[in-house]
Amino acid sequence: MAYQALYRKYRPPTFDEMVGQSHIVRALKNQVESGRTGHAYLFSGPRGTGKTSAAKILARALTCHGPTRGQPCGECPACRDENPVDITEIDAASHNKVDDVRDMLENVRYLPALGKKRVYIIDEVHMLTPQAFNALLKTLEEPPEHVVFILATTEPHKLPATVLSRCQRFSFGRISVEDLTDNLRRIAQKEGIAIDEEALSAVAVAAEGGMRDAISLMDQCAALSPGQAITAAQVYAMLGTANREYYFTVAGSLLSGDAPAAVGALEGFLADGGSLQVFAQDLCRHLRDLYVAKTSPGEAPPVQNIDLPTWKRLLASAKAAVPGSILQALDILSQLDGTLRYTNNPRVMVELAIFRSCRVAAGGAEGLLTRLEQLEQQVTQLQQRPLASPAAVAASSVEEADGEPLPAALDDADEYVPPEAPPPDFDDAPPWAAPAGGPPPQAPPSRPIPASMPAAQTLPAAKAVPGPPKAAPAGANKDADALWKRTYDHLCSQGKDSVAAHMVHGKGIALADGVLTVQYPKDQSMSAEMLQMARRGKVLATALAQVAGQPVRVEYSIYQYSPEEQQMLEESIKRLPADIITIKN
């Protein structure tokens, strides 16, 4: 006897053997049992979810002379007929013209031969032409009493509204992973196929809710090694993808910014014969599952295509992940699907997407929100720890900021008082405006080091805060910026436009002891670098000396955030406990 595919062999013959779609099965059985059946049905849903099987079972029940509990009895002449003459199945994909519909309608008037009804099953009905639909409409609305139409389609939106309104519509949903796994296990036991649980789960997830796809894939894997157990590795090899554990590793590398590890994992995937298209799709699916686990940390998965063991792994991985980072990586990788179709260097495009995912953008609203989420997550973790003494918190903060331990003499926080900032001097004047012969400006006296600190030890240098510097005395910013602008005008008047062009985005913020501090935003830091080159630096120094009347040295300061972003960051920090926060750039 010729071999029969498993999905055909195990097509359910009754409603009770159908997997999933319990609401549809219950409604159809009740209609048959009560005799309140319709004249036209429409079964719609994804492929492999039981539309055609339900249509065949319903047709058998409608032609049966004595249905039992809404199902065919299997004993009457109509049920014993293996090829029932009263059931006509038409494939609308190949018989979609108006003449095909007219030929069918010619036979509608004949009474059934053995059964109680004549049933017409039209599969893929959305493929009918508009003329064929028009020819079917009148008969579909008022067919003879002995005729029932059952339409099946995967694309109900393509059907005319006039057809939809004449049918009882039943929407078939995707079958859950648990139901698919249970049915596959039952079929494997009947067929004597040895398959482990991980392989069953991999087949069920790959089927994406379709029973036919799941059974066909298991049938295909069984042919790889007859008489031997099917392993998850064989399933992944058949699918052209990798173990789920692999994607946990790759996603962890992306979210932690470890680009070499992510690229190394891609190299191993390609060495095993994997496809770049499959890699991008499966990694996006995994990141989506990870985001679901981060935002919906329940005991059971809220979606159907995640099994329970994988869900537990996702929950564990999501604890250390930041939602903004997952969304950024998902947004970058999701664009690969269209890019890989038209590029000549698909591997380069995939690696570029990996590099971009590993590097969190420093600017932009999305990058700022991601960094704020990371800061809030760190503060939440700190709040869950037991509180330490103020001296221990201060010591740990400085040690984290500089990477060096504090001097031993600073362990006692009560003996050291931080120096206070000198009071602002509003009478300071710029060097070029000071009266002739006046005394030079004096630096404020420095506070002595406490006696408890050894003379050879000093505090570590302070780190720069990622934002604009603190405000200078009232007149300092105005005088420094005035000098910078006058120097710009001076260079323009001398035809030094190549140097003056790099001064446009700078702003003088402080002027003291012959040192002018100029501030640039981070996205214009290239201009500051250009002005520090030897030739341009010499031209600028000469112009500053001519305008100021004395030599002036320039120091450049780069700030990371715009004023609006800085305000958002400061407002977020104000809501956090001040004694546990250390800001690092």
C-alpha positions in Angstrom: 0.0 0.0 0.0 1.3 3.4 -0.9 2.5 5.7 1.9 0.0 8.3 2.9 1.1 11.7 4.4 0.5 11.9 8.1 -1.6 15.1 7.8 -4.0 13.2 5.4 -4.0 10.1 7.5 -4.9 11.9 10.7 -7.5 14.3 9.3 -10.2 14.3 12.0 -13.3 12.3 10.9 -15.6 13.7 13.6 -16.0 16.9 15.5 -14.8 15.3 18.7 -11.4 14.6 17.2 -10.8 18.2 16.0 -8.0 20.0 17.9 -8.9 23.5 19.0 -11.8 25.6 17.7 -14.0 24.3 20.5 -16.5 27.2 20.1 -17.0 26.4 16.5 -17.4 22.7 17.1 -19.9 23.3 19.8 -22.0 25.6 17.6 -22.0 23.3 14.6 -22.9 20.2 16.7 -25.8 22.0 18.3 -27.2 23.1 14.9 -27.0 19.6 13.5 -28.5 18.0 16.6 -31.4 20.5 16.8 -32.0 20.6 13.0 -31.5 24.4 12.8 -28.9 24.3 10.1 -28.2 27.2 7.7 -28.2 27.1 4.0 -24.7 28.8 3.6 -21.6 28.8 5.8 -18.4 30.6 5.5 -15.3 29.2 7.3 -12.4 31.7 7.4 -9.0 31.7 9.1 -5.3 31.0 8.7 -4.0 27.9 6.9 -4.0 24.5 8.6 -6.5 25.5 11.4 -9.2 23.0 10.4 -11.5 24.8 7.9 -11.6 22.1 5.3 -11.8 19.3 7.9 -14.8 21.0 9.6 -16.5 21.5 6.2 -16.1 17.8 5.4 -17.4 16.7 8.8 -20.3 19.1 8.6 -21.2 17.9 5.1 -21.2 14.3 6.4 -23.4 15.2 9.3 -25.9 17.0 7.0 -26.2 14.1 4.6 -26.5 11.5 7.5 -29.9 10.1 8.1 -29.4 9.7 11.8 -26.7 11.9 13.3 -25.6 11.1 16.8 -24.9 14.0 19.1 -24.5 16.3 16.1 -22.1 14.0 14.3 -22.4 11.5 11.5 -23.5 8.1 12.7 -21.2 6.1 10.4 -23.8 3.4 9.8 -26.3 4.8 7.3 -25.7 4.4 3.5 -24.6 8.0 3.1 -22.0 7.6 5.9 -20.7 4.2 4.5 -20.1 5.7 1.1 -16.3 6.5 0.9 -16.9 8.8 -2.0 -20.3 10.4 -1.3 -22.0 11.5 -4.5 -24.1 14.1 -2.6 -21.0 16.0 -1.5 -19.2 18.1 -4.1 -15.9 19.8 -3.4 -14.8 22.5 -5.7 -11.4 24.2 -5.8 -12.1 27.8 -6.7 -8.4 28.4 -7.3 -8.7 26.4 -10.6 -12.4 26.6 -11.2 -13.0 30.3 -10.7 -14.7 31.4 -13.9 -18.3 32.2 -14.4 -18.8 29.1 -16.6 -17.6 26.8 -13.8 -20.2 28.3 -11.4 -23.0 28.0 -14.0 -22.1 24.3 -14.5 -22.4 23.8 -10.7 -25.7 25.6 -10.5 -27.1 23.4 -13.3 -26.8 20.4 -10.9 -28.2 22.2 -7.9 -31.8 21.3 -8.8 -31.2 17.5 -8.7 -32.3 15.8 -5.4 -29.7 13.9 -3.3 -29.0 10.3 -4.2 -28.3 8.7 -0.8 -28.2 11.5 1.8 -30.7 14.0 3.2 -28.9 17.0 1.7 -26.6 17.9 -1.2 -23.6 19.9 0.0 -21.2 22.0 -2.1 -17.9 22.8 -0.5 -16.1 25.7 -2.3 -12.5 25.9 -1.1 -10.5 29.1 -1.6 -13.7 30.9 -2.6 -11.9 34.3 -2.6 -10.3 33.2 -5.9 -13.7 33.5 -7.8 -13.9 36.2 -10.4 -16.5 39.1 -9.9 -18.6 37.6 -12.7 -18.6 34.2 -10.9 -19.7 35.8 -7.6 -22.5 37.6 -9.4 -23.7 34.3 -10.9 -23.6 32.6 -7.5 -25.4 35.3 -5.5 -29.0 34.5 -6.2 -28.7 30.8 -5.7 -26.6 31.4 -2.5 -29.4 33.6 -1.1 -32.3 31.2 -1.9 -31.0 27.7 -2.7 -33.3 24.7 -2.9 -34.2 23.2 0.4 -32.0 20.1 -0.2 -28.8 22.2 -0.9 -26.2 23.6 1.5 -23.2 25.7 0.5 -20.0 25.7 2.6 -17.4 28.3 1.6 -13.8 28.2 2.9 -11.2 30.9 2.6 -8.0 32.3 4.1 -8.8 35.8 2.9 -12.3 36.8 3.8 -11.7 40.5 3.2 -11.6 39.7 -0.6 -15.2 38.5 -0.6 -17.9 40.9 -1.7 -20.1 42.2 1.1 -23.2 40.7 -0.7 -21.7 37.2 -0.3 -20.7 37.7 3.4 -24.2 38.9 4.3 -25.7 35.7 3.0 -23.6 33.3 5.0 -23.1 32.2 8.6 -19.5 33.1 9.3 -17.2 31.1 11.6 -13.7 32.5 12.2 -11.0 29.8 12.9 -8.2 30.9 15.2 -4.6 29.7 15.4 -4.2 26.6 17.5 -2.2 27.0 20.8 1.3 25.5 21.2 0.1 23.2 24.0 -2.7 21.7 21.8 -0.3 21.3 18.9 2.3 19.6 21.2 -0.3 17.2 22.7 -1.7 16.2 19.3 1.8 15.7 17.8 2.7 13.5 20.8 -0.4 11.4 20.2 0.4 10.9 16.5 4.0 10.1 17.2 3.0 7.3 19.7 0.6 5.8 17.2 3.2 5.9 14.4 6.1 4.7 16.6 8.1 7.9 16.1 10.5 8.7 18.8 10.8 12.4 19.4 11.9 14.3 22.5 9.9 17.1 24.2 12.2 19.9 23.1 11.8 18.8 19.5 8.0 18.6 19.9 8.0 22.1 21.3 10.2 23.4 18.4 7.9 21.9 15.8 4.8 23.3 17.5 6.3 26.8 17.7 7.5 26.7 14.1 4.0 25.7 12.9 2.7 29.1 14.0 -0.7 27.8 15.0 -1.3 25.5 12.0 -1.9 21.8 12.7 -1.2 20.7 9.1 2.2 22.5 9.1 3.1 20.9 12.4 2.2 17.3 11.3 4.0 17.8 8.0 7.1 19.1 9.7 7.2 16.1 12.1 6.7 13.8 9.1 9.6 15.4 7.3 11.9 15.2 10.3 11.0 11.5 10.8 12.5 10.8 7.4 15.9 12.2 8.4 16.8 9.3 10.7 14.3 6.3 10.5 14.3 4.3 13.6 16.1 6.9 15.7 14.8 9.6 18.0 14.1 13.0 16.5 16.1 15.7 18.4 15.7 19.4 18.6 18.9 19.9 16.6 17.4 18.0 13.7 14.3 20.1 13.8 16.3 23.3 13.8 18.4 22.0 10.9 15.3 21.2 8.9 13.9 24.7 9.6 17.3 26.4 8.7 17.3 28.2 12.1 19.1 27.8 15.4 18.3 26.6 18.9 16.4 29.1 21.1 19.3 29.1 23.5 21.4 30.6 20.7 19.0 33.6 20.4 19.1 34.1 24.2 22.8 34.5 23.8 22.7 36.8 20.8 20.0 39.0 22.4 22.0 39.3 25.6 25.1 40.4 23.6 23.0 43.0 21.7 21.4 44.5 24.8 24.7 44.6 26.7 26.6 46.2 23.8 29.0 43.3 23.3 29.3 43.6 19.5 32.2 41.1 19.1 30.2 38.4 20.9 27.2 39.0 18.7 29.2 38.9 15.5 30.9 35.8 16.7 27.6 34.1 17.2 26.5 35.2 13.7 29.6 33.6 12.3 28.8 30.3 14.1 25.2 30.5 12.8 26.3 30.9 9.2 29.0 28.2 9.5 26.2 25.7 10.4 24.4 26.6 7.2 21.9 29.2 8.5 20.2 31.8 6.4 20.6 35.5 7.1 16.9 36.1 6.3 15.9 33.5 8.9 18.4 34.9 11.4 16.9 38.4 11.2 13.3 37.1 11.4 14.0 34.8 14.3 16.0 37.3 16.3 13.2 39.9 15.8 10.7 37.3 17.1 12.9 36.6 20.1 13.2 40.3 21.0 9.5 40.7 20.6 9.0 37.8 23.1 11.5 39.4 25.4 9.7 42.7 25.4 6.4 40.9 26.1 8.0 39.2 29.1 9.4 42.6 30.3 6.0 44.3 30.1 3.8 41.4 31.0 5.6 39.4 33.7 2.9 36.9 34.5 3.1 33.2 35.3 1.7 32.2 31.9 2.6 33.7 28.5 -0.1 36.2 27.2 0.4 35.0 23.6 -0.1 31.6 22.1 3.2 31.0 20.3 5.4 30.8 23.5 5.6 27.5 25.4 5.9 27.6 29.2 9.6 26.6 29.6 10.6 29.3 27.1 8.4 31.8 28.9 10.2 31.2 32.2 13.6 31.7 30.5 12.3 34.9 28.9 11.2 36.2 32.3 14.6 35.6 33.8 16.4 37.3 30.9 14.0 40.3 30.9 14.8 41.2 34.5 18.1 42.9 33.5 16.8 44.3 30.2 15.7 47.9 29.6 12.5 48.3 27.5 14.0 51.2 25.5 17.0 49.1 24.5 14.8 46.2 23.4 12.7 48.5 21.3 15.7 50.2 19.7 17.3 46.8 18.7 13.9 45.5 17.5 13.4 48.7 15.4 16.8 48.3 13.8 16.6 44.6 13.1 13.0 44.8 11.7 14.2 46.9 8.8 16.5 44.0 7.6 13.6 42.0 6.1 13.2 44.5 3.3 16.9 45.5 3.0 18.2 41.9 2.5 16.0 41.4 -0.6 17.7 44.1 -2.7 21.3 44.3 -1.3 24.4 42.6 -2.8 26.1 42.3 0.6 23.5 40.8 2.9 26.0 39.9 5.6 27.4 43.4 5.8 23.9 44.7 6.3 23.2 42.2 9.1 26.5 43.1 10.8 25.8 46.8 10.5 22.4 46.3 12.2 24.2 44.4 15.0 26.7 47.2 15.4 23.9 49.8 15.5 21.9 47.7 18.0 24.9 47.3 20.3 25.6 51.0 20.4 22.9 52.9 22.2 22.4 56.3 20.5 23.8 59.2 22.5 21.3 61.8 21.2 17.7 61.9 20.3 14.6 61.4 22.3 14.7 57.6 22.2 18.3 57.4 23.4 17.5 59.9 26.2 14.5 57.9 27.4 16.6 54.7 27.3 19.3 56.3 29.5 16.6 57.6 31.9 15.1 54.1 32.1 18.5 52.7 32.9 19.1 55.3 35.6 15.7 54.6 37.2 16.3 50.9 37.1 19.7 51.3 38.8 18.1 53.5 41.5 15.3 51.0 42.1 18.0 48.3 42.6 19.8 50.6 45.0 16.6 51.3 47.0 16.1 47.6 47.5 19.5 47.2 49.2 19.9 47.8 52.9 20.8 51.4 53.7 24.5 52.0 54.5 26.0 54.8 56.6 26.5 58.2 54.9 30.3 57.8 55.1 30.2 54.4 53.3 27.8 55.8 50.6 30.1 58.8 49.9 33.2 56.6 49.8 31.6 54.1 47.4 30.4 56.9 45.1 33.8 58.5 44.7 35.4 55.1 44.3 33.0 54.2 41.4 33.4 57.6 39.8 37.3 57.5 39.7 38.1 53.8 39.8 40.5 54.4 42.7 40.1 53.8 46.4 39.8 56.8 48.7 42.8 57.7 50.9 42.6 56.1 54.3 42.4 59.5 56.1 39.1 60.2 54.4 37.3 57.2 56.0 36.0 59.4 58.8 33.4 61.7 57.2 33.1 63.9 60.3 36.7 65.2 60.0 36.5 66.6 56.5 34.3 69.5 55.4 34.1 70.0 51.6 35.3 73.5 50.5 32.8 76.1 49.8 32.7 78.0 46.5 34.1 81.6 46.7 31.5 84.3 46.7 30.9 85.9 43.3 32.7 89.2 42.7 30.4 91.4 40.7 33.0 94.1 40.3 35.3 92.0 38.1 36.0 93.7 34.7 37.5 92.1 31.6 41.3 92.7 31.1 40.8 95.1 28.2 38.3 97.2 30.3 40.4 97.4 33.5 41.7 100.9 34.5 45.3 101.5 33.6 47.6 100.8 36.5 45.0 99.0 38.5 45.9 96.0 40.6 45.6 92.7 38.8 42.7 90.5 39.9 43.5 88.3 42.8 42.5 84.6 43.0 40.3 83.7 46.0 42.2 82.2 48.9 42.1 78.5 49.0 41.0 76.6 52.1 43.7 74.7 53.9 43.6 70.9 53.8 42.2 69.5 57.1 44.8 68.3 59.6 43.5 64.7 59.3 44.6 64.5 55.7 48.3 63.8 55.0 50.0 66.5 53.0 50.9 64.1 50.1 47.3 63.0 49.6 44.6 65.0 47.8 41.1 64.4 46.6 40.8 62.7 43.2 40.0 65.0 40.2 36.3 65.6 39.8 34.5 64.1 36.8 32.7 66.3 34.3 28.9 66.2 34.6 27.2 65.4 31.3 25.6 68.7 30.9 26.3 72.5 30.7 28.8 73.7 33.3 27.6 75.4 36.4 26.8 79.1 36.1 29.7 81.5 36.5 29.5 84.9 38.3 26.9 87.3 36.9 29.3 89.3 34.6 31.6 86.5 33.6 29.5 84.9 30.9 28.7 88.2 29.3 32.3 89.4 29.2 33.6 86.1 27.9 31.0 85.8 25.2 31.6 89.4 24.2 35.3 88.8 23.8 34.6 85.7 21.7 32.1 87.5 19.4 34.5 90.5 19.0 37.3 88.1 18.0 34.9 86.5 15.5 34.1 90.0 13.9 37.9 90.8 13.9 38.7 87.6 12.0 35.9 88.2 9.5 37.2 91.7 8.8 40.7 90.3 8.1 39.3 87.7 5.7 40.0 84.8 8.0 36.6 83.2 7.2 38.0 79.6 7.4 38.8 80.1 11.1 35.8 82.3 11.9 33.4 79.7 10.5 34.3 77.3 13.3 33.6 79.9 16.0 29.9 80.2 15.2 28.6 77.5 17.4 30.9 78.3 20.3 30.0 80.5 23.3 32.3 82.1 25.8 31.2 81.1 29.4 34.2 82.1 31.6 37.2 84.4 31.5 39.7 84.4 34.4 43.5 84.7 34.7 44.0 85.0 30.9 42.0 81.8 30.2 38.9 82.0 28.1 36.5 79.0 28.4 34.4 78.3 25.3 31.5 75.9 25.3 30.4 73.8 22.3 27.4 71.3 22.0 28.4 67.7 21.4 27.2 67.6 17.9 29.5 70.6 17.0 32.6 69.2 18.8 34.3 68.9 15.4 34.5 72.7 15.3 36.3 72.8 18.6 38.8 70.2 17.4 39.4 72.2 14.2 40.3 75.3 16.2 42.8 73.3 18.3 44.9 72.5 15.2 48.2 74.2 15.0 47.5 76.7 12.1 44.0 77.7 13.1 45.0 77.8 16.8 47.8 80.2 16.0 45.5 82.5 14.0 42.9 82.5 16.7 45.4 83.2 19.5 46.8 86.2 17.5 43.3 87.6 17.0 42.4 87.2 20.7 45.6 88.9 21.8 44.8 91.9 19.5 41.2 92.2 20.7 42.0 91.7 24.4 45.2 93.6 24.5 47.1 90.7 26.2 47.6 87.0 25.5 44.6 84.9 26.1 44.6 81.1 26.2 41.4 79.2 25.1 40.0 76.1 26.8 37.1 74.2 25.2 34.2 72.6 27.0 31.8 70.1 25.3 28.4 69.5 26.8 26.3 66.5 25.9 22.7 67.5 26.3 20.7 70.4 24.9 19.1 72.7 27.5 15.7 70.9 26.9 17.3 67.5 27.5 19.3 68.8 30.5 16.0 70.1 32.0 14.4 66.7 31.5 17.3 64.9 33.2 17.5 67.3 36.1 13.7 67.0 36.7 14.1 63.2 36.8 17.1 63.3 39.1 15.2 65.6 41.5 12.8 62.8 42.2 15.6 60.5 43.3 17.3 60.2 46.7 20.3 62.6 46.6 22.4 60.6 48.9 22.7 57.5 46.6 23.2 59.1 43.2 26.5 59.5 41.4 26.3 60.9 37.9 29.0 59.8 35.5 29.5 60.7 31.9 
